[in-house]
Amino acid sequence: MLQNLGNLGEFVGAIGVVVSLVYLARQMIQNTTSVRAASFNSMVQNSIRLLEHAFRDSEFAAFLARAEQDPDSLSPEERVRWDAYMTAVYRHFGNLVYAYRVGTLDHEMWDAYRATLKDHLRAPSWSVWYEAHKHLFSASLTELVRELAAENAAA
């Protein structure tokens, strides 16, 4: 009789462990989803902040168009502005590369951001700037920029 109670206790304990593991697994899935959503929201907010200057400030939009067209024509002050803007933009894309690599950015959104960078790299000033400053960025971003530039050249 005592042995039967011991076996029953072990069985109930095992069920408790299984229930706890299922609960923890569900919590981890929920947490992962929340982290991915927060991470994606942060990436979108950063994209908007970078674009916001161009659509809210006509002077900046004109500067940006001029810088993309002919960066060599910029004054020293404008050159600093161009370098700062391009550094921020490429840092953003570097963050996206990292997020995709570690799984916090899904494939569909990665494809959209990748296409955006590819489109920007059609302006020679973007590729030329990156080539001169690639030492500031990750090897992963440098590889992506090379890949997209090659795709643009082949098109």
N, CA, C and O atoms as a GROMACS GRO file, in nm:
protein
  620
    1MET      N    1   0.083  -0.119   0.000
    1MET     CA    2   0.000   0.000   0.000
    1MET      C    3   0.088   0.126   0.000
    1MET      O    4   0.062   0.220  -0.075
    2LEU      N    5   0.190   0.128   0.084
    2LEU     CA    6   0.279   0.242   0.093
    2LEU      C    7   0.354   0.263  -0.039
    2LEU      O    8   0.379   0.375  -0.081
    3GLN      N    9   0.388   0.151  -0.102
    3GLN     CA   10   0.457   0.160  -0.231
    3GLN      C   11   0.364   0.218  -0.337
    3GLN      O   12   0.408   0.296  -0.422
    4ASN      N   13   0.236   0.182  -0.335
    4ASN     CA   14   0.139   0.237  -0.431
    4ASN      C   15   0.125   0.388  -0.413
    4ASN      O   16   0.117   0.461  -0.512
    5LEU      N   17   0.122   0.435  -0.290
    5LEU     CA   18   0.114   0.578  -0.264
    5LEU      C   19   0.240   0.649  -0.314
    5LEU      O   20   0.232   0.758  -0.368
    6GLY      N   21   0.354   0.586  -0.295
    6GLY     CA   22   0.480   0.642  -0.345
    6GLY      C   23   0.480   0.652  -0.496
    6GLY      O   24   0.524   0.753  -0.552
    7ASN      N   25   0.430   0.546  -0.564
    7ASN     CA   26   0.422   0.549  -0.710
    7ASN      C   27   0.326   0.657  -0.758
    7ASN      O   28   0.352   0.727  -0.856
    8LEU      N   29   0.213   0.670  -0.687
    8LEU     CA   30   0.115   0.773  -0.722
    8LEU      C   31   0.176   0.912  -0.705
    8LEU      O   32   0.154   1.000  -0.788
    9GLY      N   33   0.252   0.931  -0.598
    9GLY     CA   34   0.318   1.060  -0.575
    9GLY      C   35   0.418   1.093  -0.685
    9GLY      O   36   0.426   1.208  -0.729
   10GLU      N   37   0.493   0.994  -0.728
   10GLU     CA   38   0.588   1.015  -0.838
   10GLU      C   39   0.515   1.050  -0.966
   10GLU      O   40   0.559   1.138  -1.041
   11PHE      N   41   0.402   0.983  -0.991
   11PHE     CA   42   0.324   1.010  -1.112
   11PHE      C   43   0.269   1.152  -1.109
   11PHE      O   44   0.280   1.224  -1.208
   12VAL      N   45   0.212   1.193  -0.998
   12VAL     CA   46   0.158   1.329  -0.985
   12VAL      C   47   0.271   1.431  -0.998
   12VAL      O   48   0.253   1.535  -1.061
   13GLY      N   49   0.386   1.403  -0.940
   13GLY     CA   50   0.501   1.493  -0.951
   13GLY      C   51   0.547   1.507  -1.095
   13GLY      O   52   0.581   1.616  -1.140
   14ALA      N   53   0.549   1.394  -1.168
   14ALA     CA   54   0.589   1.397  -1.309
   14ALA      C   55   0.492   1.480  -1.391
   14ALA      O   56   0.534   1.555  -1.478
   15ILE      N   57   0.363   1.466  -1.364
   15ILE     CA   58   0.262   1.546  -1.435
   15ILE      C   59   0.283   1.694  -1.404
   15ILE      O   60   0.272   1.778  -1.493
   16GLY      N   61   0.313   1.725  -1.280
   16GLY     CA   62   0.342   1.864  -1.243
   16GLY      C   63   0.460   1.921  -1.318
   16GLY      O   64   0.458   2.037  -1.362
   17VAL      N   65   0.564   1.841  -1.333
   17VAL     CA   66   0.682   1.885  -1.406
   17VAL      C   67   0.647   1.911  -1.553
   17VAL      O   68   0.688   2.012  -1.610
   18VAL      N   69   0.571   1.820  -1.614
   18VAL     CA   70   0.531   1.836  -1.755
   18VAL      C   71   0.446   1.961  -1.772
   18VAL      O   72   0.469   2.039  -1.865
   19VAL      N   73   0.350   1.982  -1.683
   19VAL     CA   74   0.265   2.101  -1.690
   19VAL      C   75   0.349   2.227  -1.677
   19VAL      O   76   0.328   2.324  -1.750
   20SER      N   77   0.445   2.227  -1.585
   20SER     CA   78   0.534   2.343  -1.566
   20SER      C   79   0.617   2.370  -1.692
   20SER      O   80   0.635   2.485  -1.731
   21LEU      N   81   0.667   2.264  -1.754
   21LEU     CA   82   0.747   2.280  -1.876
   21LEU      C   83   0.663   2.336  -1.991
   21LEU      O   84   0.709   2.422  -2.066
   22VAL      N   85   0.541   2.287  -2.004
   22VAL     CA   86   0.451   2.339  -2.109
   22VAL      C   87   0.423   2.487  -2.084
   22VAL      O   88   0.425   2.568  -2.177
   23TYR      N   89   0.396   2.522  -1.959
   23TYR     CA   90   0.371   2.661  -1.922
   23TYR      C   91   0.493   2.748  -1.955
   23TYR      O   92   0.478   2.855  -2.014
   24LEU      N   93   0.611   2.704  -1.917
   24LEU     CA   94   0.732   2.780  -1.945
   24LEU      C   95   0.757   2.794  -2.095
   24LEU      O   96   0.801   2.900  -2.141
   25ALA      N   97   0.730   2.689  -2.170
   25ALA     CA   98   0.747   2.695  -2.316
   25ALA      C   99   0.654   2.800  -2.375
   25ALA      O  100   0.695   2.877  -2.462
   26ARG      N  101   0.530   2.803  -2.331
   26ARG     CA  102   0.433   2.903  -2.381
   26ARG      C  103   0.478   3.044  -2.344
   26ARG      O  104   0.468   3.135  -2.426
   27GLN      N  105   0.528   3.061  -2.222
   27GLN     CA  106   0.576   3.191  -2.179
   27GLN      C  107   0.695   3.236  -2.264
   27GLN      O  108   0.704   3.354  -2.300
   28MET      N  109   0.785   3.145  -2.296
   28MET     CA  110   0.901   3.179  -2.378
   28MET      C  111   0.859   3.219  -2.519
   28MET      O  112   0.913   3.313  -2.576
   29ILE      N  113   0.762   3.147  -2.574
   29ILE     CA  114   0.712   3.182  -2.708
   29ILE      C  115   0.650   3.320  -2.707
   29ILE      O  116   0.676   3.402  -2.796
   30GLN      N  117   0.568   3.347  -2.606
   30GLN     CA  118   0.506   3.479  -2.593
   30GLN      C  119   0.611   3.587  -2.577
   30GLN      O  120   0.600   3.694  -2.638
   31ASN      N  121   0.711   3.562  -2.496
   31ASN     CA  122   0.816   3.660  -2.474
   31ASN      C  123   0.895   3.685  -2.603
   31ASN      O  124   0.927   3.799  -2.634
   32THR      N  125   0.925   3.579  -2.676
   32THR     CA  126   0.998   3.594  -2.802
   32THR      C  127   0.918   3.679  -2.900
   32THR      O  128   0.974   3.765  -2.968
   33THR      N  129   0.789   3.654  -2.907
   33THR     CA  130   0.702   3.733  -2.996
   33THR      C  131   0.702   3.879  -2.954
   33THR      O  132   0.710   3.968  -3.038
   34SER      N  133   0.693   3.903  -2.825
   34SER     CA  134   0.694   4.042  -2.775
   34SER      C  135   0.826   4.112  -2.805
   34SER      O  136   0.827   4.228  -2.845
   35VAL      N  137   0.936   4.041  -2.786
   35VAL     CA  138   1.068   4.100  -2.813
   35VAL      C  139   1.081   4.131  -2.962
   35VAL      O  140   1.132   4.237  -2.998
   36ARG      N  141   1.038   4.041  -3.047
   36ARG     CA  142   1.045   4.066  -3.192
   36ARG      C  143   0.960   4.186  -3.231
   36ARG      O  144   1.002   4.269  -3.311
   37ALA      N  145   0.840   4.195  -3.175
   37ALA     CA  146   0.752   4.308  -3.207
   37ALA      C  147   0.814   4.439  -3.161
   37ALA      O  148   0.812   4.538  -3.235
   38ALA      N  149   0.869   4.442  -3.041
   38ALA     CA  150   0.933   4.564  -2.990
   38ALA      C  151   1.055   4.600  -3.074
   38ALA      O  152   1.078   4.717  -3.103
   39SER      N  153   1.132   4.501  -3.112
   39SER     CA  154   1.250   4.523  -3.193
   39SER      C  155   1.210   4.580  -3.330
   39SER      O  156   1.272   4.674  -3.379
   40PHE      N  157   1.108   4.521  -3.390
   40PHE     CA  158   1.063   4.569  -3.521
   40PHE      C  159   1.012   4.712  -3.510
   40PHE      O  160   1.042   4.796  -3.594
   41ASN      N  161   0.935   4.740  -3.405
   41ASN     CA  162   0.884   4.876  -3.385
   41ASN      C  163   0.999   4.975  -3.373
   41ASN      O  164   0.992   5.085  -3.429
   42SER      N  165   1.102   4.938  -3.302
   42SER     CA  166   1.219   5.024  -3.287
   42SER      C  167   1.286   5.050  -3.423
   42SER      O  168   1.327   5.163  -3.451
   43MET      N  169   1.296   4.948  -3.506
   43MET     CA  170   1.356   4.963  -3.639
   43MET      C  171   1.273   5.056  -3.726
   43MET      O  172   1.328   5.140  -3.798
   44VAL      N  173   1.142   5.042  -3.721
   44VAL     CA  174   1.054   5.127  -3.800
   44VAL      C  175   1.064   5.272  -3.752
   44VAL      O  176   1.072   5.364  -3.832
   45GLN      N  177   1.066   5.291  -3.620
   45GLN     CA  178   1.078   5.426  -3.565
   45GLN      C  179   1.210   5.491  -3.609
   45GLN      O  180   1.212   5.609  -3.642
   46ASN      N  181   1.316   5.414  -3.612
   46ASN     CA  182   1.444   5.467  -3.657
   46ASN      C  183   1.438   5.505  -3.805
   46ASN      O  184   1.490   5.609  -3.844
   47SER      N  185   1.374   5.422  -3.885
   47SER     CA  186   1.357   5.454  -4.028
   47SER      C  187   1.281   5.585  -4.044
   47SER      O  188   1.320   5.671  -4.124
   48ILE      N  189   1.173   5.600  -3.969
   48ILE     CA  190   1.092   5.721  -3.979
   48ILE      C  191   1.172   5.843  -3.936
   48ILE      O  192   1.165   5.948  -4.001
   49ARG      N  193   1.250   5.831  -3.828
   49ARG     CA  194   1.333   5.944  -3.783
   49ARG      C  195   1.432   5.987  -3.891
   49ARG      O  196   1.457   6.106  -3.910
   50LEU      N  197   1.489   5.890  -3.961
   50LEU     CA  198   1.584   5.925  -4.067
   50LEU      C  199   1.514   5.994  -4.185
   50LEU      O  200   1.569   6.086  -4.244
   51LEU      N  201   1.395   5.949  -4.217
   51LEU     CA  202   1.321   6.006  -4.330
   51LEU      C  203   1.252   6.137  -4.295
   51LEU      O  204   1.228   6.221  -4.382
   52GLU      N  205   1.220   6.153  -4.169
   52GLU     CA  206   1.140   6.267  -4.125
   52GLU      C  207   1.202   6.401  -4.164
   52GLU      O  208   1.130   6.493  -4.202
   53HIS      N  209   1.332   6.412  -4.155
   53HIS     CA  210   1.397   6.539  -4.189
   53HIS      C  211   1.369   6.578  -4.334
   53HIS      O  212   1.346   6.695  -4.365
   54ALA      N  213   1.369   6.480  -4.422
   54ALA     CA  214   1.349   6.509  -4.564
   54ALA      C  215   1.206   6.551  -4.595
   54ALA      O  216   1.184   6.637  -4.680
   55PHE      N  217   1.108   6.493  -4.526
   55PHE     CA  218   0.971   6.531  -4.560
   55PHE      C  219   0.918   6.647  -4.475
   55PHE      O  220   0.813   6.703  -4.507
   56ARG      N  221   0.986   6.683  -4.368
   56ARG     CA  222   0.941   6.796  -4.285
   56ARG      C  223   1.019   6.925  -4.313
   56ARG      O  224   0.970   7.034  -4.286
   57ASP      N  225   1.138   6.911  -4.367
   57ASP     CA  226   1.228   7.026  -4.381
   57ASP      C  227   1.271   7.037  -4.527
   57ASP      O  228   1.355   6.961  -4.574
   58SER      N  229   1.212   7.132  -4.598
   58SER     CA  230   1.241   7.145  -4.741
   58SER      C  231   1.388   7.182  -4.765
   58SER      O  232   1.446   7.142  -4.866
   59GLU      N  233   1.448   7.258  -4.673
   59GLU     CA  234   1.589   7.292  -4.688
   59GLU      C  235   1.676   7.166  -4.681
   59GLU      O  236   1.771   7.151  -4.758
   60PHE      N  237   1.643   7.076  -4.588
   60PHE     CA  238   1.719   6.952  -4.578
   60PHE      C  239   1.694   6.864  -4.701
   60PHE      O  240   1.787   6.801  -4.751
   61ALA      N  241   1.571   6.861  -4.749
   61ALA     CA  242   1.541   6.781  -4.869
   61ALA      C  243   1.622   6.832  -4.988
   61ALA      O  244   1.673   6.752  -5.067
   62ALA      N  245   1.633   6.964  -5.002
   62ALA     CA  246   1.712   7.020  -5.112
   62ALA      C  247   1.860   6.987  -5.094
   62ALA      O  248   1.929   6.951  -5.189
   63PHE      N  249   1.909   7.000  -4.969
   63PHE     CA  250   2.047   6.963  -4.940
   63PHE      C  251   2.073   6.817  -4.976
   63PHE      O  252   2.173   6.784  -5.040
   64LEU      N  253   1.983   6.730  -4.934
   64LEU     CA  254   1.999   6.587  -4.957
   64LEU      C  255   2.002   6.556  -5.107
   64LEU      O  256   2.084   6.476  -5.153
   65ALA      N  257   1.913   6.618  -5.183
   65ALA     CA  258   1.911   6.598  -5.328
   65ALA      C  259   2.043   6.645  -5.390
   65ALA      O  260   2.100   6.577  -5.476
   66ARG      N  261   2.092   6.759  -5.345
   66ARG     CA  262   2.218   6.812  -5.397
   66ARG      C  263   2.335   6.721  -5.358
   66ARG      O  264   2.424   6.694  -5.440
   67ALA      N  265   2.335   6.674  -5.234
   67ALA     CA  266   2.443   6.588  -5.186
   67ALA      C  267   2.444   6.456  -5.261
   67ALA      O  268   2.551   6.406  -5.298
   68GLU      N  269   2.328   6.399  -5.284
   68GLU     CA  270   2.322   6.272  -5.358
   68GLU      C  271   2.364   6.291  -5.503
   68GLU      O  272   2.426   6.203  -5.562
   69GLN      N  273   2.331   6.407  -5.560
   69GLN     CA  274   2.363   6.434  -5.700
   69GLN      C  275   2.512   6.460  -5.720
   69GLN      O  276   2.573   6.406  -5.812
   70ASP      N  277   2.570   6.544  -5.631
   70ASP     CA  278   2.709   6.583  -5.649
   70ASP      C  279   2.773   6.616  -5.513
   70ASP      O  280   2.783   6.733  -5.477
   71PRO      N  281   2.814   6.514  -5.438
   71PRO     CA  282   2.870   6.540  -5.305
   71PRO      C  283   2.998   6.624  -5.308
   71PRO      O  284   3.032   6.688  -5.208
   72ASP      N  285   3.069   6.625  -5.420
   72ASP     CA  286   3.192   6.705  -5.430
   72ASP      C  287   3.164   6.855  -5.429
   72ASP      O  288   3.254   6.934  -5.402
   73SER      N  289   3.040   6.895  -5.458
   73SER     CA  290   3.005   7.037  -5.463
   73SER      C  291   2.968   7.093  -5.326
   73SER      O  292   2.941   7.212  -5.313
   74LEU      N  293   2.967   7.008  -5.223
   74LEU     CA  294   2.923   7.052  -5.091
   74LEU      C  295   3.029   7.139  -5.022
   74LEU      O  296   3.150   7.119  -5.039
   75SER      N  297   2.981   7.235  -4.946
   75SER     CA  298   3.071   7.317  -4.864
   75SER      C  299   3.125   7.229  -4.750
   75SER      O  300   3.072   7.120  -4.726
   76PRO      N  301   3.228   7.274  -4.681
   76PRO     CA  302   3.280   7.194  -4.568
   76PRO      C  303   3.172   7.164  -4.463
   76PRO      O  304   3.166   7.053  -4.410
   77GLU      N  305   3.087   7.262  -4.433
   77GLU     CA  306   2.979   7.240  -4.336
   77GLU      C  307   2.879   7.137  -4.388
   77GLU      O  308   2.832   7.051  -4.314
   78GLU      N  309   2.847   7.149  -4.516
   78GLU     CA  310   2.753   7.053  -4.575
   78GLU      C  311   2.814   6.914  -4.582
   78GLU      O  312   2.743   6.814  -4.569
   79ARG      N  313   2.943   6.908  -4.601
   79ARG     CA  314   3.012   6.779  -4.605
   79ARG      C  315   3.001   6.707  -4.470
   79ARG      O  316   2.980   6.586  -4.465
   80VAL      N  317   3.014   6.783  -4.361
   80VAL     CA  318   2.996   6.726  -4.228
   80VAL      C  319   2.853   6.674  -4.212
   80VAL      O  320   2.830   6.566  -4.158
   81ARG      N  321   2.761   6.752  -4.260
   81ARG     CA  322   2.619   6.712  -4.253
   81ARG      C  323   2.594   6.584  -4.334
   81ARG      O  324   2.527   6.493  -4.286
   82TRP      N  325   2.648   6.578  -4.453
   82TRP     CA  326   2.634   6.461  -4.540
   82TRP      C  327   2.698   6.337  -4.473
   82TRP      O  328   2.638   6.230  -4.472
   83ASP      N  329   2.817   6.354  -4.419
   83ASP     CA  330   2.884   6.242  -4.352
   83ASP      C  331   2.804   6.194  -4.232
   83ASP      O  332   2.790   6.073  -4.210
   84ALA      N  333   2.750   6.287  -4.154
   84ALA     CA  334   2.670   6.248  -4.037
   84ALA      C  335   2.543   6.176  -4.079
   84ALA      O  336   2.506   6.075  -4.019
   85TYR      N  337   2.478   6.227  -4.181
   85TYR     CA  338   2.355   6.164  -4.229
   85TYR      C  339   2.384   6.023  -4.282
   85TYR      O  340   2.314   5.928  -4.248
   86MET      N  341   2.486   6.011  -4.365
   86MET     CA  342   2.519   5.881  -4.423
   86MET      C  343   2.562   5.782  -4.315
   86MET      O  344   2.528   5.664  -4.322
   87THR      N  345   2.636   5.829  -4.216
   87THR     CA  346   2.676   5.741  -4.106
   87THR      C  347   2.552   5.690  -4.034
   87THR      O  348   2.542   5.571  -4.004
   88ALA      N  349   2.457   5.778  -4.006
   88ALA     CA  350   2.333   5.737  -3.939
   88ALA      C  351   2.254   5.637  -4.023
   88ALA      O  352   2.203   5.538  -3.972
   89VAL      N  353   2.245   5.663  -4.152
   89VAL     CA  354   2.170   5.573  -4.241
   89VAL      C  355   2.236   5.436  -4.247
   89VAL      O  356   2.169   5.334  -4.234
   90TYR      N  357   2.366   5.433  -4.266
   90TYR     CA  358   2.434   5.304  -4.274
   90TYR      C  359   2.438   5.232  -4.139
   90TYR      O  360   2.437   5.109  -4.135
   91ARG      N  361   2.442   5.306  -4.029
   91ARG     CA  362   2.428   5.241  -3.897
   91ARG      C  363   2.292   5.173  -3.887
   91ARG      O  364   2.280   5.062  -3.835
   92HIS      N  365   2.191   5.242  -3.937
   92HIS     CA  366   2.056   5.185  -3.936
   92HIS      C  367   2.052   5.055  -4.017
   92HIS      O  368   1.999   4.954  -3.971
   93PHE      N  369   2.109   5.058  -4.135
   93PHE     CA  370   2.111   4.936  -4.216
   93PHE      C  371   2.197   4.827  -4.153
   93PHE      O  372   2.166   4.708  -4.164
   94GLY      N  373   2.305   4.866  -4.087
   94GLY     CA  374   2.386   4.768  -4.013
   94GLY      C  375   2.305   4.702  -3.903
   94GLY      O  376   2.317   4.582  -3.880
   95ASN      N  377   2.224   4.780  -3.834
   95ASN     CA  378   2.136   4.726  -3.731
   95ASN      C  379   2.035   4.629  -3.791
   95ASN      O  380   2.005   4.526  -3.731
   96LEU      N  381   1.984   4.661  -3.908
   96LEU     CA  382   1.888   4.572  -3.974
   96LEU      C  383   1.954   4.440  -4.016
   96LEU      O  384   1.894   4.333  -4.002
   97VAL      N  385   2.076   4.449  -4.066
   97VAL     CA  386   2.150   4.328  -4.102
   97VAL      C  387   2.166   4.238  -3.979
   97VAL      O  388   2.142   4.118  -3.985
   98TYR      N  389   2.204   4.299  -3.868
   98TYR     CA  390   2.222   4.224  -3.744
   98TYR      C  391   2.089   4.164  -3.697
   98TYR      O  392   2.083   4.046  -3.660
   99ALA      N  393   1.983   4.243  -3.700
   99ALA     CA  394   1.852   4.194  -3.655
   99ALA      C  395   1.805   4.076  -3.740
   99ALA      O  396   1.749   3.980  -3.687
  100TYR      N  397   1.830   4.083  -3.868
  100TYR     CA  398   1.791   3.972  -3.955
  100TYR      C  399   1.876   3.848  -3.923
  100TYR      O  400   1.824   3.736  -3.916
  101ARG      N  401   2.004   3.869  -3.904
  101ARG     CA  402   2.094   3.757  -3.876
  101ARG      C  403   2.058   3.686  -3.746
  101ARG      O  404   2.068   3.563  -3.739
  102VAL      N  405   2.018   3.760  -3.642
  102VAL     CA  406   1.985   3.697  -3.514
  102VAL      C  407   1.839   3.657  -3.502
  102VAL      O  408   1.798   3.600  -3.401
  103GLY      N  409   1.760   3.686  -3.606
  103GLY     CA  410   1.622   3.637  -3.609
  103GLY      C  411   1.517   3.729  -3.551
  103GLY      O  412   1.404   3.685  -3.530
  104THR      N  413   1.551   3.856  -3.524
  104THR     CA  414   1.448   3.946  -3.473
  104THR      C  415   1.379   4.024  -3.584
  104THR      O  416   1.284   4.098  -3.558
  105LEU      N  417   1.425   4.008  -3.707
  105LEU     CA  418   1.361   4.069  -3.824
  105LEU      C  419   1.326   3.957  -3.920
  105LEU      O  420   1.413   3.882  -3.963
  106ASP      N  421   1.198   3.945  -3.952
  106ASP     CA  422   1.156   3.832  -4.037
  106ASP      C  423   1.197   3.855  -4.183
  106ASP      O  424   1.236   3.964  -4.223
  107HIS      N  425   1.187   3.749  -4.260
  107HIS     CA  426   1.235   3.749  -4.398
  107HIS      C  427   1.162   3.852  -4.485
  107HIS      O  428   1.224   3.920  -4.566
  108GLU      N  429   1.031   3.862  -4.468
  108GLU     CA  430   0.953   3.956  -4.550
  108GLU      C  431   0.999   4.101  -4.529
  108GLU      O  432   1.017   4.176  -4.625
  109MET      N  433   1.016   4.140  -4.403
  109MET     CA  434   1.060   4.276  -4.374
  109MET      C  435   1.206   4.296  -4.416
  109MET      O  436   1.243   4.403  -4.463
  110TRP      N  437   1.288   4.194  -4.399
  110TRP     CA  438   1.427   4.203  -4.444
  110TRP      C  439   1.432   4.230  -4.593
  110TRP      O  440   1.510   4.314  -4.639
  111ASP      N  441   1.351   4.158  -4.670
  111ASP     CA  442   1.349   4.179  -4.815
  111ASP      C  443   1.314   4.324  -4.849
  111ASP      O  444   1.372   4.382  -4.941
  112ALA      N  445   1.219   4.382  -4.775
  112ALA     CA  446   1.179   4.520  -4.801
  112ALA      C  447   1.293   4.617  -4.769
  112ALA      O  448   1.321   4.708  -4.847
  113TYR      N  449   1.358   4.599  -4.654
  113TYR     CA  450   1.470   4.687  -4.619
  113TYR      C  451   1.588   4.667  -4.713
  113TYR      O  452   1.657   4.764  -4.749
  114ARG      N  453   1.612   4.544  -4.754
  114ARG     CA  454   1.721   4.515  -4.848
  114ARG      C  455   1.695   4.587  -4.980
  114ARG      O  456   1.787   4.646  -5.038
  115ALA      N  457   1.570   4.583  -5.028
  115ALA     CA  458   1.533   4.650  -5.152
  115ALA      C  459   1.550   4.802  -5.139
  115ALA      O  460   1.590   4.869  -5.235
  116THR      N  461   1.521   4.855  -5.022
  116THR     CA  462   1.538   4.999  -4.998
  116THR      C  463   1.685   5.038  -5.010
  116THR      O  464   1.719   5.135  -5.077
  117LEU      N  465   1.773   4.961  -4.946
  117LEU     CA  466   1.916   4.992  -4.956
  117LEU      C  467   1.964   4.976  -5.100
  117LEU      O  468   2.043   5.057  -5.148
  118LYS      N  469   1.918   4.873  -5.166
  118LYS     CA  470   1.958   4.852  -5.307
  118LYS      C  471   1.917   4.971  -5.392
  118LYS      O  472   1.993   5.015  -5.478
  119ASP      N  473   1.798   5.024  -5.367
  119ASP     CA  474   1.750   5.141  -5.441
  119ASP      C  475   1.839   5.262  -5.412
  119ASP      O  476   1.875   5.336  -5.505
  120HIS      N  477   1.874   5.284  -5.286
  120HIS     CA  478   1.962   5.397  -5.251
  120HIS      C  479   2.098   5.383  -5.319
  120HIS      O  480   2.157   5.482  -5.363
  121LEU      N  481   2.147   5.261  -5.327
  121LEU     CA  482   2.281   5.239  -5.385
  121LEU      C  483   2.284   5.261  -5.536
  121LEU      O  484   2.391   5.259  -5.596
  122ARG      N  485   2.169   5.282  -5.597
  122ARG     CA  486   2.167   5.318  -5.739
  122ARG      C  487   2.225   5.457  -5.761
  122ARG      O  488   2.275   5.488  -5.869
  123ALA      N  489   2.219   5.541  -5.657
  123ALA     CA  490   2.284   5.672  -5.664
  123ALA      C  491   2.433   5.649  -5.637
  123ALA      O  492   2.468   5.603  -5.528
  124PRO      N  493   2.519   5.679  -5.732
  124PRO     CA  494   2.662   5.652  -5.713
  124PRO      C  495   2.720   5.712  -5.585
  124PRO      O  496   2.812   5.656  -5.526
  125SER      N  497   2.664   5.825  -5.542
  125SER     CA  498   2.717   5.891  -5.422
  125SER      C  499   2.705   5.801  -5.299
  125SER      O  500   2.789   5.808  -5.209
  126TRP      N  501   2.604   5.717  -5.294
  126TRP     CA  502   2.588   5.626  -5.180
  126TRP      C  503   2.699   5.521  -5.178
  126TRP      O  504   2.759   5.495  -5.074
  127SER      N  505   2.724   5.462  -5.293
  127SER     CA  506   2.830   5.359  -5.300
  127SER      C  507   2.967   5.419  -5.276
  127SER      O  508   3.049   5.360  -5.204
  128VAL      N  509   2.993   5.534  -5.335
  128VAL     CA  510   3.123   5.600  -5.320
  128VAL      C  511   3.145   5.636  -5.173
  128VAL      O  512   3.253   5.613  -5.119
  129TRP      N  513   3.042   5.692  -5.108
  129TRP     CA  514   3.056   5.728  -4.966
  129TRP      C  515   3.085   5.604  -4.882
  129TRP      O  516   3.175   5.605  -4.798
  130TYR      N  517   3.009   5.498  -4.907
  130TYR     CA  518   3.030   5.377  -4.826
  130TYR      C  519   3.170   5.321  -4.845
  130TYR      O  520   3.236   5.283  -4.749
  131GLU      N  521   3.214   5.316  -4.968
  131GLU     CA  522   3.348   5.261  -4.997
  131GLU      C  523   3.456   5.338  -4.920
  131GLU      O  524   3.552   5.278  -4.870
  132ALA      N  525   3.439   5.469  -4.910
  132ALA     CA  526   3.538   5.552  -4.839
  132ALA      C  527   3.528   5.537  -4.687
  132ALA      O  528   3.623   5.570  -4.616
  133HIS      N  529   3.416   5.488  -4.639
  133HIS     CA  530   3.393   5.482  -4.494
  133HIS      C  531   3.362   5.341  -4.442
  133HIS      O  532   3.320   5.325  -4.328
  134LYS      N  533   3.382   5.240  -4.524
  134LYS     CA  534   3.342   5.104  -4.487
  134LYS      C  535   3.413   5.054  -4.362
  134LYS      O  536   3.361   4.966  -4.293
  135HIS      N  537   3.528   5.108  -4.332
  135HIS     CA  538   3.601   5.066  -4.212
  135HIS      C  539   3.523   5.098  -4.083
  135HIS      O  540   3.556   5.047  -3.976
  136LEU      N  541   3.421   5.183  -4.092
  136LEU     CA  542   3.339   5.220  -3.976
  136LEU      C  543   3.226   5.121  -3.948
  136LEU      O  544   3.159   5.131  -3.846
  137PHE      N  545   3.206   5.027  -4.038
  137PHE     CA  546   3.087   4.942  -4.032
  137PHE      C  547   3.125   4.793  -4.028
  137PHE      O  548   3.240   4.756  -4.049
  138SER      N  549   3.025   4.712  -4.001
  138SER     CA  550   3.048   4.568  -3.987
  138SER      C  551   3.082   4.502  -4.120
  138SER      O  552   3.045   4.552  -4.227
  139ALA      N  553   3.151   4.391  -4.111
  139ALA     CA  554   3.182   4.313  -4.231
  139ALA      C  555   3.054   4.265  -4.298
  139ALA      O  556   3.048   4.254  -4.421
  140SER      N  557   2.952   4.235  -4.220
  140SER     CA  558   2.824   4.189  -4.276
  140SER      C  559   2.759   4.297  -4.361
  140SER      O  560   2.707   4.268  -4.469
  141LEU      N  561   2.763   4.421  -4.313
  141LEU     CA  562   2.705   4.530  -4.392
  141LEU      C  563   2.788   4.553  -4.518
  141LEU      O  564   2.733   4.576  -4.625
  142THR      N  565   2.919   4.547  -4.505
  142THR     CA  566   3.006   4.567  -4.621
  142THR      C  567   2.978   4.462  -4.727
  142THR      O  568   2.973   4.493  -4.846
  143GLU      N  569   2.959   4.338  -4.685
  143GLU     CA  570   2.927   4.231  -4.780
  143GLU      C  571   2.793   4.258  -4.848
  143GLU      O  572   2.780   4.237  -4.969
  144LEU      N  573   2.695   4.302  -4.772
  144LEU     CA  574   2.564   4.333  -4.831
  144LEU      C  575   2.574   4.447  -4.931
  144LEU      O  576   2.517   4.439  -5.039
  145VAL      N  577   2.646   4.552  -4.897
  145VAL     CA  578   2.661   4.666  -4.989
  145VAL      C  579   2.728   4.620  -5.118
  145VAL      O  580   2.687   4.661  -5.227
  146ARG      N  581   2.830   4.537  -5.107
  146ARG     CA  582   2.898   4.484  -5.228
  146ARG      C  583   2.801   4.402  -5.313
  146ARG      O  584   2.795   4.416  -5.435
  147GLU      N  585   2.725   4.317  -5.245
  147GLU     CA  586   2.629   4.232  -5.316
  147GLU      C  587   2.524   4.315  -5.389
  147GLU      O  588   2.492   4.287  -5.505
  148LEU      N  589   2.470   4.416  -5.322
  148LEU     CA  590   2.366   4.499  -5.384
  148LEU      C  591   2.423   4.585  -5.496
  148LEU      O  592   2.357   4.605  -5.598
  149ALA      N  593   2.543   4.635  -5.478
  149ALA     CA  594   2.608   4.714  -5.585
  149ALA      C  595   2.631   4.627  -5.709
  149ALA      O  596   2.613   4.673  -5.821
  150ALA      N  597   2.670   4.502  -5.687
  150ALA     CA  598   2.689   4.409  -5.799
  150ALA      C  599   2.556   4.381  -5.870
  150ALA      O  600   2.550   4.376  -5.993
  151GLU      N  601   2.451   4.362  -5.791
  151GLU     CA  602   2.318   4.340  -5.850
  151GLU      C  603   2.275   4.461  -5.933
  151GLU      O  604   2.221   4.446  -6.042
  152ASN      N  605   2.300   4.581  -5.880
  152ASN     CA  606   2.265   4.703  -5.955
  152ASN      C  607   2.346   4.715  -6.083
  152ASN      O  608   2.293   4.755  -6.187
  153ALA      N  609   2.474   4.679  -6.076
  153ALA     CA  610   2.560   4.687  -6.195
  153ALA      C  611   2.517   4.588  -6.301
  153ALA      O  612   2.529   4.615  -6.421
  154ALA      N  613   2.466   4.472  -6.259
  154ALA     CA  614   2.424   4.368  -6.353
  154ALA      C  615   2.289   4.398  -6.416
  154ALA      O  616   2.255   4.343  -6.521
  155ALA      N  617   2.213   4.485  -6.352
  155ALA     CA  618   2.077   4.514  -6.402
  155ALA      C  619   2.077   4.607  -6.519
  155ALA      O  620   1.972   4.641  -6.572
   0.00000   0.00000   0.00000
